[in-house]
Amino acid sequence: HVGRRRVCAAAGSTSADIMLEAMERLAAATGRHYQLFDYVGAPEADRVIVMMGSGAETAHETVDELNAAGAKVGLLKVRLFRPFSAAHLVAALPATVRHIAVLDRTKEPGAAGEPLYQDVITAFAEHASAGGERFASMPRISGGRYGLASKEFTPAMVKGVFDELSNA
């Protein structure tokens, strides 16, 4: 039902705003600053990984190393998954991004993709259908998994993801 979807969307926006206010209070109390989506990396990155959880710290260190060596890559850390704010996700990414890898730490058998991947795809579709012009063209978005069954997630794996995005 369309009316119910609008009410839920409005409630989601309010929840995201409430969370941003809480993050501001946390920053004032602790000095640690967070957004719904925290971007790190090259300001003009063409390849970006989107992920959440502890693996993002490994990816962050790898992004720093790769950029120090001349790469133009980035990482978007998801700090709040639900409610998911498509507008904040799109705004947090560099406009230069051409290839995105969305890494989930879950396996959804029978699904078209994992939860974070589906939300990122939907965010871009909604942005495009609303006439959004932030990106010159729709980035190529790939889904992947990491760290299942407590497997280690290493810098070499992160570099492998960026290498694969270069081959696209």
C-alpha positions as CSV (number, residue, x, y, z in Angstrom):
1,H,0.0,0.0,0.0
2,V,1.5,3.3,-1.1
3,G,0.2,5.3,1.9
4,R,1.7,2.9,4.4
5,R,5.0,3.0,2.5
6,R,5.1,6.8,2.8
7,V,4.4,6.7,6.5
8,C,7.1,4.1,7.0
9,A,9.5,6.2,4.9
10,A,8.7,9.2,7.0
11,A,9.3,7.3,10.2
12,G,12.6,6.0,8.8
13,S,13.7,9.5,8.1
14,T,12.9,10.6,11.6
15,S,14.8,7.6,13.0
16,A,17.8,8.5,10.9
17,D,17.6,12.1,12.1
18,I,17.3,10.9,15.7
19,M,20.4,8.6,15.2
20,L,22.4,11.6,13.8
21,E,21.5,13.6,16.8
22,A,22.7,10.8,19.1
23,M,25.9,10.5,17.1
24,E,26.4,14.3,17.7
25,R,25.9,13.8,21.4
26,L,28.4,10.9,21.4
27,A,30.9,13.1,19.6
28,A,30.5,15.9,22.2
29,A,30.9,13.4,25.0
30,T,33.8,11.3,23.7
31,G,35.4,13.2,20.8
32,R,34.6,10.3,18.4
33,H,32.7,11.5,15.3
34,Y,30.5,9.2,13.3
35,Q,28.0,9.7,10.5
36,L,25.4,7.3,9.1
37,F,28.0,6.5,6.4
38,D,31.6,7.4,6.9
39,Y,33.7,7.7,3.7
40,V,37.5,7.3,3.8
41,G,39.9,7.4,0.9
42,A,40.7,9.4,-2.2
43,P,38.3,12.3,-2.7
44,E,38.2,11.4,-6.4
45,A,38.0,7.6,-6.0
46,D,36.8,5.6,-9.0
47,R,36.6,2.4,-7.0
48,V,34.8,2.1,-3.6
49,I,34.0,-0.8,-1.3
50,V,30.8,-0.4,0.8
51,M,30.7,-2.6,4.0
52,M,30.1,-2.6,7.7
53,G,31.5,-4.3,10.7
54,S,34.9,-5.2,11.9
55,G,36.2,-6.0,8.4
56,A,35.8,-2.3,7.6
57,E,38.9,-1.5,9.7
58,T,41.0,-3.9,7.6
59,A,39.6,-2.3,4.5
60,H,40.3,1.2,5.9
61,E,44.0,0.4,6.5
62,T,44.3,-1.2,3.0
63,V,42.7,1.8,1.4
64,D,45.2,4.1,3.1
65,E,48.1,2.0,1.9
66,L,46.8,1.7,-1.7
67,N,46.2,5.4,-1.9
68,A,49.7,6.2,-0.6
69,A,51.0,4.1,-3.5
70,G,49.0,6.2,-6.0
71,A,45.6,4.4,-6.2
72,K,42.3,6.3,-6.2
73,V,40.2,4.0,-4.0
74,G,37.8,4.5,-1.2
75,L,35.7,2.8,1.5
76,L,32.2,3.6,2.7
77,K,31.7,2.4,6.2
78,V,28.0,1.8,7.0
79,R,27.4,2.9,10.6
80,L,23.6,2.6,10.6
81,F,22.0,-0.2,8.6
82,R,18.4,0.1,9.7
83,P,16.7,2.4,9.0
84,F,18.7,2.6,5.8
85,S,19.1,6.1,4.5
86,A,19.6,6.0,0.7
87,A,20.0,9.7,0.5
88,H,22.8,9.7,3.0
89,L,24.5,6.8,1.2
90,V,24.5,8.6,-2.2
91,A,25.7,11.9,-0.7
92,A,28.6,10.2,1.1
93,L,30.1,8.7,-2.0
94,P,32.5,10.6,-4.3
95,A,30.8,11.7,-7.5
96,T,33.7,10.1,-9.4
97,V,33.0,6.5,-8.4
98,R,32.6,4.2,-11.3
99,H,32.8,0.8,-9.7
100,I,31.4,-0.3,-6.3
101,A,31.8,-3.6,-4.4
102,V,29.3,-4.1,-1.7
103,L,30.6,-6.7,0.8
104,D,28.1,-8.4,3.2
105,R,29.0,-10.7,6.0
106,T,26.1,-13.0,5.5
107,K,24.8,-15.5,3.0
108,E,21.1,-15.3,1.9
109,P,20.4,-18.5,-0.1
110,G,17.8,-18.0,-2.7
111,A,17.9,-14.2,-2.6
112,A,18.8,-12.0,-5.5
113,G,21.6,-10.6,-3.3
114,E,22.6,-10.0,0.3
115,P,20.8,-7.3,2.3
116,L,23.4,-4.5,2.1
117,Y,23.9,-5.1,-1.6
118,Q,20.2,-4.9,-2.2
119,D,19.9,-1.7,-0.3
120,V,22.8,-0.1,-2.2
121,I,21.3,-1.1,-5.6
122,T,17.9,0.3,-4.5
123,A,19.5,3.5,-3.3
124,F,21.1,4.1,-6.7
125,A,17.9,3.1,-8.5
126,E,15.8,5.6,-6.4
127,H,18.5,8.3,-7.0
128,A,18.4,7.8,-10.8
129,S,14.6,7.6,-11.0
130,A,14.3,10.8,-9.0
131,G,16.4,12.5,-11.6
132,G,19.5,12.5,-9.5
133,E,22.6,13.9,-11.3
134,R,25.3,13.3,-8.7
135,F,27.1,10.7,-10.8
136,A,28.0,11.1,-14.5
137,S,26.7,7.5,-15.1
138,M,25.4,4.7,-12.9
139,P,28.3,3.0,-11.2
140,R,28.8,-0.7,-11.8
141,I,27.8,-2.3,-8.5
142,S,29.0,-5.8,-7.5
143,G,28.0,-7.9,-4.5
144,G,30.3,-10.1,-2.5
145,R,30.7,-11.8,0.8
146,Y,33.5,-11.9,3.4
147,G,34.4,-13.4,6.7
148,L,31.8,-16.2,6.7
149,A,32.3,-19.0,9.3
150,S,34.8,-16.7,11.1
151,K,37.2,-16.7,8.2
152,E,40.0,-14.2,8.3
153,F,39.6,-11.0,6.2
154,T,43.0,-9.8,5.1
155,P,44.5,-6.7,3.3
156,A,45.3,-9.0,0.4
157,M,41.6,-9.9,0.1
158,V,40.7,-6.2,0.1
159,K,43.3,-5.5,-2.6
160,G,41.9,-8.4,-4.6
161,V,38.5,-6.8,-4.5
162,F,39.9,-3.5,-5.8
163,D,41.9,-5.4,-8.5
164,E,38.7,-7.1,-9.6
165,L,36.9,-3.7,-9.8
166,S,39.7,-2.5,-12.1
167,N,39.0,-5.4,-14.5
168,A,35.4,-4.3,-15.0
